[in-house]
Amino acid sequence: MLYATFKTQDLCAFYFLVVVFERLWLIVVAFLAVLLFMCMYHALSFYHRPMMYGIAGSLFSVCSFVILGAVLTKMLETFTSYSTVYGPMASFMTLLLSIYIIACIWDSVFTSYWKRQRMSANVN
């Protein structure tokens, strides 16, 4: 016979390894992401901090990415139409972009106004 015969225990062990590996790579990637964020927080800090300084921020960032990724995956599985998925996302991004532009304009207007006020106060 050319066909290999597998015992039930072999199939169960193979299935167990597949399930463990499926979960293990998620854990390894999450651990590496936490480590990456911790290194970024440590390297980008203006003050000398211990290496464990950014552990809370790292965990929050990774958990947020995982949760938002799961929400996006569920949303894409639920709504398969292009207009129902990307229409609200585009409107939200447009809202954020317009808030950013308005804030930049607001900041430049009032920064120049306060500079003129200080200059006129210094002159007098």
PARO-620303 format. One record per residue: residue number from 1; x, y, z of N, C-alpha, C in turn; residue in one letter. Coordinates in nm, 3 decimals, padded with zeros to 5 digits, always signed. Example, Ala and Ser with C-alpha at 12.3 -4.5 7.8 and 13.67 -1.06 7.14 Angstrom:
2
<rec i="1" n_c1="+01.319" n_c2="-00.569" n_c3="+00.780" ca_c1="+01.230" ca_c2="-00.450" ca_c3="+00.780" c_c1="+01.320" c_c2="-00.330" c_c3="+00.780" aa="a"/>
<rec i="2" n_c1="+01.285" n_c2="-00.225" n_c3="+00.708" ca_c1="+01.367" ca_c2="-00.106" ca_c3="+00.714" c_c1="+01.290" c_c2="+00.003" c_c3="+00.787" aa="s"/>
end
This chain:
124
<rec i="1" n_c1="+00.084" n_c2="-00.118" n_c3="+00.000" ca_c1="+00.000" ca_c2="+00.000" ca_c3="+00.000" c_c1="+00.088" c_c2="+00.124" c_c3="+00.000" aa="m"/>
<rec i="2" n_c1="+00.044" n_c2="+00.220" n_c3="-00.076" ca_c1="+00.118" ca_c2="+00.345" ca_c3="-00.083" c_c1="+00.071" c_c2="+00.445" c_c3="+00.022" aa="l"/>
<rec i="3" n_c1="-00.045" n_c2="+00.425" n_c3="+00.076" ca_c1="-00.100" ca_c2="+00.519" ca_c3="+00.172" c_c1="-00.040" c_c2="+00.494" c_c3="+00.310" aa="y"/>
<rec i="4" n_c1="-00.007" n_c2="+00.602" n_c3="+00.378" ca_c1="+00.047" ca_c2="+00.589" ca_c3="+00.513" c_c1="-00.070" c_c2="+00.573" c_c3="+00.610" aa="a"/>
<rec i="5" n_c1="-00.051" n_c2="+00.491" n_c3="+00.704" ca_c1="-00.155" ca_c2="+00.471" ca_c3="+00.805" c_c1="-00.117" c_c2="+00.550" c_c3="+00.929" aa="t"/>
<rec i="6" n_c1="-00.212" n_c2="+00.626" n_c3="+00.977" ca_c1="-00.192" ca_c2="+00.706" ca_c3="+01.097" c_c1="-00.278" c_c2="+00.652" c_c3="+01.209" aa="f"/>
<rec i="7" n_c1="-00.222" n_c2="+00.652" n_c3="+01.324" ca_c1="-00.300" ca_c2="+00.614" ca_c3="+01.442" c_c1="-00.375" c_c2="+00.736" c_c3="+01.492" aa="k"/>
<rec i="8" n_c1="-00.474" n_c2="+00.713" n_c3="+01.571" ca_c1="-00.553" ca_c2="+00.823" ca_c3="+01.626" c_c1="-00.468" c_c2="+00.911" c_c3="+01.716" aa="t"/>
<rec i="9" n_c1="-00.374" n_c2="+00.852" n_c3="+01.790" ca_c1="-00.288" ca_c2="+00.930" ca_c3="+01.877" c_c1="-00.198" c_c2="+01.023" c_c3="+01.796" aa="q"/>
<rec i="10" n_c1="-00.152" n_c2="+00.975" n_c3="+01.679" ca_c1="-00.067" ca_c2="+01.060" ca_c3="+01.595" c_c1="-00.144" c_c2="+01.180" c_c3="+01.544" aa="d"/>
<rec i="11" n_c1="-00.268" n_c2="+01.158" n_c3="+01.502" ca_c1="-00.349" ca_c2="+01.268" ca_c3="+01.452" c_c1="-00.382" c_c2="+01.366" c_c3="+01.563" aa="l"/>
<rec i="12" n_c1="-00.409" n_c2="+01.315" n_c3="+01.683" ca_c1="-00.438" ca_c2="+01.404" ca_c3="+01.796" c_c1="-00.314" c_c2="+01.486" c_c3="+01.833" aa="c"/>
<rec i="13" n_c1="-00.198" n_c2="+01.423" n_c3="+01.829" ca_c1="-00.075" ca_c2="+01.496" ca_c3="+01.861" c_c1="-00.047" c_c2="+01.602" c_c3="+01.755" aa="a"/>
<rec i="14" n_c1="-00.070" n_c2="+01.568" n_c3="+01.627" ca_c1="-00.050" ca_c2="+01.665" ca_c3="+01.521" c_c1="-00.147" c_c2="+01.781" c_c3="+01.535" aa="f"/>
<rec i="15" n_c1="-00.273" n_c2="+01.751" n_c3="+01.564" ca_c1="-00.373" ca_c2="+01.856" ca_c3="+01.583" c_c1="-00.336" c_c2="+01.945" c_c3="+01.702" aa="y"/>
<rec i="16" n_c1="-00.289" n_c2="+01.884" n_c3="+01.809" ca_c1="-00.246" ca_c2="+01.960" ca_c3="+01.927" c_c1="-00.131" c_c2="+02.054" c_c3="+01.893" aa="f"/>
<rec i="17" n_c1="-00.033" n_c2="+02.005" n_c3="+01.815" ca_c1="+00.079" ca_c2="+02.089" ca_c3="+01.775" c_c1="+00.033" c_c2="+02.204" c_c3="+01.686" aa="l"/>
<rec i="18" n_c1="-00.060" n_c2="+02.178" n_c3="+01.598" ca_c1="-00.112" ca_c2="+02.284" ca_c3="+01.511" c_c1="-00.182" c_c2="+02.391" c_c3="+01.594" aa="v"/>
<rec i="19" n_c1="-00.265" n_c2="+02.349" n_c3="+01.688" ca_c1="-00.337" ca_c2="+02.444" ca_c3="+01.773" c_c1="-00.240" c_c2="+02.522" c_c3="+01.861" aa="v"/>
<rec i="20" n_c1="-00.141" n_c2="+02.454" n_c3="+01.919" ca_c1="-00.043" ca_c2="+02.523" ca_c3="+02.004" c_c1="+00.038" c_c2="+02.622" c_c3="+01.922" aa="v"/>
<rec i="21" n_c1="+00.082" n_c2="+02.582" n_c3="+01.802" ca_c1="+00.159" ca_c2="+02.673" ca_c3="+01.718" c_c1="+00.076" c_c2="+02.793" c_c3="+01.675" aa="f"/>
<rec i="22" n_c1="-00.053" n_c2="+02.768" n_c3="+01.649" ca_c1="-00.141" ca_c2="+02.878" ca_c3="+01.610" c_c1="-00.149" c_c2="+02.983" c_c3="+01.720" aa="e"/>
<rec i="23" n_c1="-00.155" n_c2="+02.941" n_c3="+01.843" ca_c1="-00.160" ca_c2="+03.034" ca_c3="+01.956" c_c1="-00.021" c_c2="+03.086" c_c3="+01.991" aa="r"/>
<rec i="24" n_c1="+00.081" n_c2="+03.003" n_c3="+01.973" ca_c1="+00.217" ca_c2="+03.039" ca_c3="+02.013" c_c1="+00.271" c_c2="+03.156" c_c3="+01.931" aa="l"/>
<rec i="25" n_c1="+00.245" n_c2="+03.158" n_c3="+01.801" ca_c1="+00.299" ca_c2="+03.267" ca_c3="+01.720" c_c1="+00.235" c_c2="+03.400" c_c3="+01.758" aa="w"/>
<rec i="26" n_c1="+00.109" n_c2="+03.397" n_c3="+01.801" ca_c1="+00.046" ca_c2="+03.521" ca_c3="+01.848" c_c1="+00.113" c_c2="+03.570" c_c3="+01.976" aa="l"/>
<rec i="27" n_c1="+00.144" n_c2="+03.479" n_c3="+02.064" ca_c1="+00.209" ca_c2="+03.516" ca_c3="+02.189" c_c1="+00.350" c_c2="+03.567" c_c3="+02.162" aa="i"/>
<rec i="28" n_c1="+00.423" n_c2="+03.502" n_c3="+02.072" ca_c1="+00.559" ca_c2="+03.544" ca_c3="+02.040" c_c1="+00.558" c_c2="+03.683" c_c3="+01.975" aa="v"/>
<rec i="29" n_c1="+00.466" n_c2="+03.706" n_c3="+01.882" ca_c1="+00.457" ca_c2="+03.836" ca_c3="+01.816" c_c1="+00.419" c_c2="+03.944" c_c3="+01.917" aa="v"/>
<rec i="30" n_c1="+00.324" n_c2="+03.915" n_c3="+02.006" ca_c1="+00.286" ca_c2="+04.013" ca_c3="+02.108" c_c1="+00.403" c_c2="+04.044" c_c3="+02.201" aa="a"/>
<rec i="31" n_c1="+00.479" n_c2="+03.942" n_c3="+02.239" ca_c1="+00.596" ca_c2="+03.964" ca_c3="+02.325" c_c1="+00.701" c_c2="+04.049" c_c3="+02.254" aa="f"/>
<rec i="32" n_c1="+00.725" n_c2="+04.020" n_c3="+02.126" ca_c1="+00.822" ca_c2="+04.100" ca_c3="+02.051" c_c1="+00.775" c_c2="+04.244" c_c3="+02.032" aa="l"/>
<rec i="33" n_c1="+00.644" n_c2="+04.263" n_c3="+02.015" ca_c1="+00.591" ca_c2="+04.399" ca_c3="+02.002" c_c1="+00.606" c_c2="+04.476" c_c3="+02.132" aa="a"/>
<rec i="34" n_c1="+00.580" n_c2="+04.411" n_c3="+02.245" ca_c1="+00.599" ca_c2="+04.476" ca_c3="+02.375" c_c1="+00.745" c_c2="+04.512" c_c3="+02.393" aa="v"/>
<rec i="35" n_c1="+00.835" n_c2="+04.421" n_c3="+02.358" ca_c1="+00.978" ca_c2="+04.447" ca_c3="+02.369" c_c1="+01.020" c_c2="+04.563" c_c3="+02.278" aa="l"/>
<rec i="36" n_c1="+00.967" n_c2="+04.568" n_c3="+02.157" ca_c1="+00.998" ca_c2="+04.676" ca_c3="+02.065" c_c1="+00.950" c_c2="+04.811" c_c3="+02.119" aa="l"/>
<rec i="37" n_c1="+00.828" n_c2="+04.815" n_c3="+02.170" ca_c1="+00.777" ca_c2="+04.940" ca_c3="+02.225" c_c1="+00.856" c_c2="+04.983" c_c3="+02.349" aa="f"/>
<rec i="38" n_c1="+00.895" n_c2="+04.888" n_c3="+02.432" ca_c1="+00.976" ca_c2="+04.923" ca_c3="+02.549" c_c1="+01.109" c_c2="+04.983" c_c3="+02.506" aa="m"/>
<rec i="39" n_c1="+01.171" n_c2="+04.925" n_c3="+02.406" ca_c1="+01.299" ca_c2="+04.980" ca_c3="+02.356" c_c1="+01.279" c_c2="+05.119" c_c3="+02.297" aa="c"/>
<rec i="40" n_c1="+01.167" n_c2="+05.137" n_c3="+02.226" ca_c1="+01.141" ca_c2="+05.270" ca_c3="+02.170" c_c1="+01.119" c_c2="+05.372" c_c3="+02.280" aa="m"/>
<rec i="41" n_c1="+01.040" n_c2="+05.338" n_c3="+02.383" ca_c1="+01.018" ca_c2="+05.431" ca_c3="+02.493" c_c1="+01.148" c_c2="+05.462" c_c3="+02.564" aa="y"/>
<rec i="42" n_c1="+01.234" n_c2="+05.362" n_c3="+02.579" ca_c1="+01.362" ca_c2="+05.383" ca_c3="+02.647" c_c1="+01.456" c_c2="+05.469" c_c3="+02.563" aa="h"/>
<rec i="43" n_c1="+01.462" n_c2="+05.441" n_c3="+02.433" ca_c1="+01.556" ca_c2="+05.512" ca_c3="+02.346" c_c1="+01.511" c_c2="+05.654" c_c3="+02.316" aa="a"/>
<rec i="44" n_c1="+01.381" n_c2="+05.677" n_c3="+02.309" ca_c1="+01.331" ca_c2="+05.808" ca_c3="+02.270" c_c1="+01.304" c_c2="+05.901" c_c3="+02.388" aa="l"/>
<rec i="45" n_c1="+01.332" n_c2="+05.855" n_c3="+02.509" ca_c1="+01.311" ca_c2="+05.939" ca_c3="+02.626" c_c1="+01.425" c_c2="+06.039" c_c3="+02.637" aa="s"/>
<rec i="46" n_c1="+01.391" n_c2="+06.160" n_c3="+02.680" ca_c1="+01.493" ca_c2="+06.263" ca_c3="+02.696" c_c1="+01.573" c_c2="+06.244" c_c3="+02.825" aa="f"/>
<rec i="47" n_c1="+01.521" n_c2="+06.167" n_c3="+02.917" ca_c1="+01.587" ca_c2="+06.142" ca_c3="+03.045" c_c1="+01.632" c_c2="+05.997" c_c3="+03.051" aa="y"/>
<rec i="48" n_c1="+01.736" n_c2="+05.972" n_c3="+03.128" ca_c1="+01.781" ca_c2="+05.835" ca_c3="+03.147" c_c1="+01.682" c_c2="+05.763" c_c3="+03.239" aa="h"/>
<rec i="49" n_c1="+01.617" n_c2="+05.664" n_c3="+03.184" ca_c1="+01.518" ca_c2="+05.589" ca_c3="+03.260" c_c1="+01.558" c_c2="+05.442" c_c3="+03.261" aa="r"/>
<rec i="50" n_c1="+01.509" n_c2="+05.366" n_c3="+03.360" ca_c1="+01.535" ca_c2="+05.223" ca_c3="+03.358" c_c1="+01.465" c_c2="+05.156" c_c3="+03.239" aa="p"/>
<rec i="51" n_c1="+01.512" n_c2="+05.039" n_c3="+03.203" ca_c1="+01.457" ca_c2="+04.971" ca_c3="+03.085" c_c1="+01.310" c_c2="+04.936" c_c3="+03.103" aa="m"/>
<rec i="52" n_c1="+01.267" n_c2="+04.909" n_c3="+03.223" ca_c1="+01.128" ca_c2="+04.871" ca_c3="+03.248" c_c1="+01.036" c_c2="+04.992" c_c3="+03.258" aa="m"/>
<rec i="53" n_c1="+01.085" n_c2="+05.110" n_c3="+03.226" ca_c1="+01.006" ca_c2="+05.232" ca_c3="+03.238" c_c1="+00.882" c_c2="+05.229" c_c3="+03.151" aa="y"/>
<rec i="54" n_c1="+00.892" n_c2="+05.179" n_c3="+03.031" ca_c1="+00.781" ca_c2="+05.185" ca_c3="+02.938" c_c1="+00.694" c_c2="+05.062" c_c3="+02.931" aa="g"/>
<rec i="55" n_c1="+00.699" n_c2="+04.977" n_c3="+03.035" ca_c1="+00.623" ca_c2="+04.852" ca_c3="+03.029" c_c1="+00.472" c_c2="+04.877" c_c3="+03.025" aa="i"/>
<rec i="56" n_c1="+00.424" n_c2="+04.973" n_c3="+03.101" ca_c1="+00.279" ca_c2="+04.998" ca_c3="+03.102" c_c1="+00.233" c_c2="+05.054" c_c3="+02.967" aa="a"/>
<rec i="57" n_c1="+00.308" n_c2="+05.148" n_c3="+02.914" ca_c1="+00.273" ca_c2="+05.203" ca_c3="+02.783" c_c1="+00.285" c_c2="+05.099" c_c3="+02.673" aa="g"/>
<rec i="58" n_c1="+00.385" n_c2="+05.011" n_c3="+02.684" ca_c1="+00.402" ca_c2="+04.905" ca_c3="+02.584" c_c1="+00.286" c_c2="+04.808" c_c3="+02.586" aa="s"/>
<rec i="59" n_c1="+00.249" n_c2="+04.765" n_c3="+02.705" ca_c1="+00.136" ca_c2="+04.672" ca_c3="+02.717" c_c1="+00.007" c_c2="+04.736" c_c3="+02.667" aa="l"/>
<rec i="60" n_c1="-00.014" n_c2="+04.863" n_c3="+02.701" ca_c1="-00.134" ca_c2="+04.932" ca_c3="+02.654" c_c1="-00.135" c_c2="+04.943" c_c3="+02.502" aa="f"/>
<rec i="61" n_c1="-00.021" n_c2="+04.977" n_c3="+02.444" ca_c1="-00.013" ca_c2="+04.992" ca_c3="+02.299" c_c1="-00.039" c_c2="+04.860" c_c3="+02.227" aa="s"/>
<rec i="62" n_c1="+00.023" n_c2="+04.754" n_c3="+02.273" ca_c1="+00.005" ca_c2="+04.624" ca_c3="+02.209" c_c1="-00.138" c_c2="+04.575" c_c3="+02.226" aa="v"/>
<rec i="63" n_c1="-00.193" n_c2="+04.590" n_c3="+02.347" ca_c1="-00.333" ca_c2="+04.549" ca_c3="+02.369" c_c1="-00.428" c_c2="+04.630" c_c3="+02.282" aa="c"/>
<rec i="64" n_c1="-00.402" n_c2="+04.757" n_c3="+02.268" ca_c1="-00.486" ca_c2="+04.842" ca_c3="+02.183" c_c1="-00.480" c_c2="+04.797" c_c3="+02.037" aa="s"/>
<rec i="65" n_c1="-00.358" n_c2="+04.769" n_c3="+01.988" ca_c1="-00.343" ca_c2="+04.721" ca_c3="+01.850" c_c1="-00.417" c_c2="+04.589" c_c3="+01.829" aa="f"/>
<rec i="66" n_c1="-00.405" n_c2="+04.499" n_c3="+01.925" ca_c1="-00.470" ca_c2="+04.368" ca_c3="+01.911" c_c1="-00.622" c_c2="+04.383" c_c3="+01.913" aa="v"/>
<rec i="67" n_c1="-00.673" n_c2="+04.463" n_c3="+02.006" ca_c1="-00.818" ca_c2="+04.482" ca_c3="+02.015" c_c1="-00.872" c_c2="+04.553" c_c3="+01.891" aa="i"/>
<rec i="68" n_c1="-00.804" n_c2="+04.658" n_c3="+01.848" ca_c1="-00.850" ca_c2="+04.729" ca_c3="+01.728" c_c1="-00.839" c_c2="+04.641" c_c3="+01.603" aa="l"/>
<rec i="69" n_c1="-00.737" n_c2="+04.559" n_c3="+01.596" ca_c1="-00.726" ca_c2="+04.465" ca_c3="+01.485" c_c1="-00.838" c_c2="+04.363" c_c3="+01.484" aa="g"/>
<rec i="70" n_c1="-00.876" n_c2="+04.314" n_c3="+01.604" ca_c1="-00.987" ca_c2="+04.219" ca_c3="+01.612" c_c1="-01.119" c_c2="+04.285" c_c3="+01.575" aa="a"/>
<rec i="71" n_c1="-01.137" n_c2="+04.410" n_c3="+01.618" ca_c1="-01.259" ca_c2="+04.483" ca_c3="+01.582" c_c1="-01.266" c_c2="+04.506" c_c3="+01.432" aa="v"/>
<rec i="72" n_c1="-01.155" n_c2="+04.545" n_c3="+01.372" ca_c1="-01.153" ca_c2="+04.567" ca_c3="+01.228" c_c1="-01.177" c_c2="+04.437" c_c3="+01.151" aa="l"/>
<rec i="73" n_c1="-01.117" n_c2="+04.327" n_c3="+01.198" ca_c1="-01.140" ca_c2="+04.198" ca_c3="+01.134" c_c1="-01.286" c_c2="+04.158" c_c3="+01.141" aa="t"/>
<rec i="74" n_c1="-01.346" n_c2="+04.174" n_c3="+01.259" ca_c1="-01.487" ca_c2="+04.140" ca_c3="+01.276" c_c1="-01.575" c_c2="+04.229" c_c3="+01.189" aa="k"/>
<rec i="75" n_c1="-01.540" n_c2="+04.357" n_c3="+01.181" ca_c1="-01.618" ca_c2="+04.449" ca_c3="+01.099" c_c1="-01.608" c_c2="+04.412" c_c3="+00.951" aa="m"/>
<rec i="76" n_c1="-01.488" n_c2="+04.377" n_c3="+00.906" ca_c1="-01.471" ca_c2="+04.338" ca_c3="+00.766" c_c1="-01.539" c_c2="+04.206" c_c3="+00.735" aa="l"/>
<rec i="77" n_c1="-01.546" n_c2="+04.115" n_c3="+00.834" ca_c1="-01.617" ca_c2="+03.990" ca_c3="+00.812" c_c1="-01.768" c_c2="+04.011" c_c3="+00.808" aa="e"/>
<rec i="78" n_c1="-01.817" n_c2="+04.106" n_c3="+00.890" ca_c1="-01.961" ca_c2="+04.130" ca_c3="+00.898" c_c1="-02.012" c_c2="+04.208" c_c3="+00.778" aa="t"/>
<rec i="79" n_c1="-01.945" n_c2="+04.318" n_c3="+00.746" ca_c1="-01.987" ca_c2="+04.403" ca_c3="+00.635" c_c1="-01.894" c_c2="+04.378" c_c3="+00.517" aa="f"/>
<rec i="80" n_c1="-01.947" n_c2="+04.316" n_c3="+00.415" ca_c1="-01.861" ca_c2="+04.283" ca_c3="+00.301" c_c1="-01.872" c_c2="+04.384" c_c3="+00.188" aa="t"/>
<rec i="81" n_c1="-01.961" n_c2="+04.478" n_c3="+00.200" ca_c1="-01.977" ca_c2="+04.577" ca_c3="+00.095" c_c1="-01.873" c_c2="+04.687" c_c3="+00.112" aa="s"/>
<rec i="82" n_c1="-01.817" n_c2="+04.732" n_c3="+00.001" ca_c1="-01.714" ca_c2="+04.835" ca_c3="+00.003" c_c1="-01.766" c_c2="+04.965" c_c3="+00.064" aa="y"/>
<rec i="83" n_c1="-01.886" n_c2="+05.004" n_c3="+00.027" ca_c1="-01.940" ca_c2="+05.132" ca_c3="+00.073" c_c1="-01.975" c_c2="+05.129" c_c3="+00.222" aa="s"/>
<rec i="84" n_c1="-02.016" n_c2="+05.013" n_c3="+00.273" ca_c1="-02.051" ca_c2="+05.007" ca_c3="+00.415" c_c1="-01.929" c_c2="+05.003" c_c3="+00.505" aa="t"/>
<rec i="85" n_c1="-01.815" n_c2="+04.958" n_c3="+00.453" ca_c1="-01.694" ca_c2="+04.952" ca_c3="+00.535" c_c1="-01.613" c_c2="+05.081" c_c3="+00.524" aa="v"/>
<rec i="86" n_c1="-01.581" n_c2="+05.121" n_c3="+00.401" ca_c1="-01.487" ca_c2="+05.230" ca_c3="+00.383" c_c1="-01.552" c_c2="+05.368" c_c3="+00.382" aa="y"/>
<rec i="87" n_c1="-01.683" n_c2="+05.375" n_c3="+00.368" ca_c1="-01.751" ca_c2="+05.505" ca_c3="+00.375" c_c1="-01.739" c_c2="+05.568" c_c3="+00.513" aa="g"/>
<rec i="88" n_c1="-01.780" n_c2="+05.496" n_c3="+00.619" ca_c1="-01.764" ca_c2="+05.552" ca_c3="+00.754" c_c1="-01.619" c_c2="+05.575" c_c3="+00.794" aa="p"/>
<rec i="89" n_c1="-01.528" n_c2="+05.487" n_c3="+00.750" ca_c1="-01.386" ca_c2="+05.507" ca_c3="+00.782" c_c1="-01.333" c_c2="+05.634" c_c3="+00.716" aa="m"/>
<rec i="90" n_c1="-01.371" n_c2="+05.655" n_c3="+00.592" ca_c1="-01.325" ca_c2="+05.774" ca_c3="+00.520" c_c1="-01.381" c_c2="+05.901" c_c3="+00.583" aa="a"/>
<rec i="91" n_c1="-01.506" n_c2="+05.896" n_c3="+00.625" ca_c1="-01.564" ca_c2="+06.016" ca_c3="+00.688" c_c1="-01.496" c_c2="+06.044" c_c3="+00.822" aa="s"/>
<rec i="92" n_c1="-01.461" n_c2="+05.940" n_c3="+00.896" ca_c1="-01.392" ca_c2="+05.959" ca_c3="+01.023" c_c1="-01.252" c_c2="+06.016" c_c3="+01.001" aa="f"/>
<rec i="93" n_c1="-01.181" n_c2="+05.965" n_c3="+00.900" ca_c1="-01.048" ca_c2="+06.017" ca_c3="+00.869" c_c1="-01.056" c_c2="+06.161" c_c3="+00.820" aa="m"/>
<rec i="94" n_c1="-01.158" n_c2="+06.193" n_c3="+00.743" ca_c1="-01.177" ca_c2="+06.330" ca_c3="+00.698" c_c1="-01.204" c_c2="+06.422" c_c3="+00.816" aa="t"/>
<rec i="95" n_c1="-01.282" n_c2="+06.374" n_c3="+00.911" ca_c1="-01.308" ca_c2="+06.452" ca_c3="+01.033" c_c1="-01.179" c_c2="+06.478" c_c3="+01.109" aa="l"/>
<rec i="96" n_c1="-01.096" n_c2="+06.375" n_c3="+01.127" ca_c1="-00.970" ca_c2="+06.392" ca_c3="+01.199" c_c1="-00.876" c_c2="+06.487" c_c3="+01.125" aa="l"/>
<rec i="97" n_c1="-00.870" n_c2="+06.475" n_c3="+00.993" ca_c1="-00.785" ca_c2="+06.563" ca_c3="+00.914" c_c1="-00.833" c_c2="+06.708" c_c3="+00.923" aa="l"/>
<rec i="98" n_c1="-00.963" n_c2="+06.729" n_c3="+00.918" ca_c1="-01.014" ca_c2="+06.867" ca_c3="+00.928" c_c1="-00.990" c_c2="+06.925" c_c3="+01.067" aa="s"/>
<rec i="99" n_c1="-01.001" n_c2="+06.845" n_c3="+01.171" ca_c1="-00.971" ca_c2="+06.893" ca_c3="+01.307" c_c1="-00.824" c_c2="+06.931" c_c3="+01.316" aa="i"/>
<rec i="100" n_c1="-00.735" n_c2="+06.852" n_c3="+01.255" ca_c1="-00.593" ca_c2="+06.882" ca_c3="+01.257" c_c1="-00.563" c_c2="+07.013" c_c3="+01.183" aa="y"/>
<rec i="101" n_c1="-00.624" n_c2="+07.032" n_c3="+01.067" ca_c1="-00.601" ca_c2="+07.154" ca_c3="+00.990" c_c1="-00.654" c_c2="+07.276" c_c3="+01.064" aa="i"/>
<rec i="102" n_c1="-00.773" n_c2="+07.264" n_c3="+01.123" ca_c1="-00.829" ca_c2="+07.375" ca_c3="+01.200" c_c1="-00.740" c_c2="+07.408" c_c3="+01.320" aa="i"/>
<rec i="103" n_c1="-00.687" n_c2="+07.305" n_c3="+01.387" ca_c1="-00.599" ca_c2="+07.328" ca_c3="+01.501" c_c1="-00.471" c_c2="+07.398" c_c3="+01.458" aa="a"/>
<rec i="104" n_c1="-00.417" n_c2="+07.360" n_c3="+01.342" ca_c1="-00.295" ca_c2="+07.427" ca_c3="+01.292" c_c1="-00.322" c_c2="+07.573" c_c3="+01.261" aa="c"/>
<rec i="105" n_c1="-00.435" n_c2="+07.600" n_c3="+01.198" ca_c1="-00.470" ca_c2="+07.738" ca_c3="+01.167" c_c1="-00.492" c_c2="+07.816" c_c3="+01.295" aa="i"/>
<rec i="106" n_c1="-00.566" n_c2="+07.760" n_c3="+01.388" ca_c1="-00.595" ca_c2="+07.823" ca_c3="+01.516" c_c1="-00.464" c_c2="+07.855" c_c3="+01.589" aa="w"/>
<rec i="107" n_c1="-00.372" n_c2="+07.759" n_c3="+01.590" ca_c1="-00.245" ca_c2="+07.778" ca_c3="+01.659" c_c1="-00.162" c_c2="+07.889" c_c3="+01.593" aa="d"/>
<rec i="108" n_c1="-00.157" n_c2="+07.889" n_c3="+01.461" ca_c1="-00.076" ca_c2="+07.991" ca_c3="+01.393" c_c1="-00.136" c_c2="+08.130" c_c3="+01.412" aa="s"/>
<rec i="109" n_c1="-00.268" n_c2="+08.140" n_c3="+01.411" ca_c1="-00.332" ca_c2="+08.271" ca_c3="+01.430" c_c1="-00.305" c_c2="+08.324" c_c3="+01.570" aa="v"/>
<rec i="110" n_c1="-00.329" n_c2="+08.241" n_c3="+01.670" ca_c1="-00.314" ca_c2="+08.290" ca_c3="+01.807" c_c1="-00.169" c_c2="+08.301" c_c3="+01.850" aa="f"/>
<rec i="111" n_c1="-00.080" n_c2="+08.219" n_c3="+01.793" ca_c1="+00.061" ca_c2="+08.234" ca_c3="+01.825" c_c1="+00.113" c_c2="+08.367" c_c3="+01.774" aa="t"/>
<rec i="112" n_c1="+00.077" n_c2="+08.402" n_c3="+01.651" ca_c1="+00.121" ca_c2="+08.532" ca_c3="+01.599" c_c1="+00.055" c_c2="+08.647" c_c3="+01.675" aa="s"/>
<rec i="113" n_c1="-00.071" n_c2="+08.630" n_c3="+01.718" ca_c1="-00.138" ca_c2="+08.734" ca_c3="+01.795" c_c1="-00.067" c_c2="+08.756" c_c3="+01.928" aa="y"/>
<rec i="114" n_c1="-00.034" n_c2="+08.648" n_c3="+01.999" ca_c1="+00.030" ca_c2="+08.662" ca_c3="+02.129" c_c1="+00.172" c_c2="+08.715" c_c3="+02.114" aa="w"/>
<rec i="115" n_c1="+00.240" n_c2="+08.679" n_c3="+02.005" ca_c1="+00.374" ca_c2="+08.735" ca_c3="+01.982" c_c1="+00.365" c_c2="+08.886" c_c3="+01.961" aa="k"/>
<rec i="116" n_c1="+00.267" n_c2="+08.932" n_c3="+01.885" ca_c1="+00.250" ca_c2="+09.076" ca_c3="+01.865" c_c1="+00.217" c_c2="+09.145" c_c3="+01.996" aa="r"/>
<rec i="117" n_c1="+00.136" n_c2="+09.082" n_c3="+02.080" ca_c1="+00.102" ca_c2="+09.141" ca_c3="+02.208" c_c1="+00.227" c_c2="+09.155" c_c3="+02.297" aa="q"/>
<rec i="118" n_c1="+00.311" n_c2="+09.053" n_c3="+02.297" ca_c1="+00.432" ca_c2="+09.058" ca_c3="+02.376" c_c1="+00.530" c_c2="+09.161" c_c3="+02.322" aa="r"/>
<rec i="119" n_c1="+00.539" n_c2="+09.169" n_c3="+02.190" ca_c1="+00.628" ca_c2="+09.268" ca_c3="+02.129" c_c1="+00.583" c_c2="+09.411" c_c3="+02.161" aa="m"/>
<rec i="120" n_c1="+00.453" n_c2="+09.434" n_c3="+02.154" ca_c1="+00.404" ca_c2="+09.568" ca_c3="+02.185" c_c1="+00.418" c_c2="+09.600" c_c3="+02.334" aa="s"/>
<rec i="121" n_c1="+00.409" n_c2="+09.498" n_c3="+02.419" ca_c1="+00.427" ca_c2="+09.521" ca_c3="+02.561" c_c1="+00.573" c_c2="+09.551" c_c3="+02.593" aa="a"/>
<rec i="122" n_c1="+00.665" n_c2="+09.489" n_c3="+02.520" ca_c1="+00.808" ca_c2="+09.513" ca_c3="+02.542" c_c1="+00.853" c_c2="+09.649" c_c3="+02.491" aa="n"/>
<rec i="123" n_c1="+00.785" n_c2="+09.698" n_c3="+02.387" ca_c1="+00.822" ca_c2="+09.826" ca_c3="+02.329" c_c1="+00.784" c_c2="+09.939" c_c3="+02.424" aa="v"/>
<rec i="124" n_c1="+00.668" n_c2="+09.927" n_c3="+02.485" ca_c1="+00.621" ca_c2="+10.034" ca_c3="+02.574" c_c1="+00.690" c_c2="+10.033" c_c3="+02.703" aa="n"/>
end
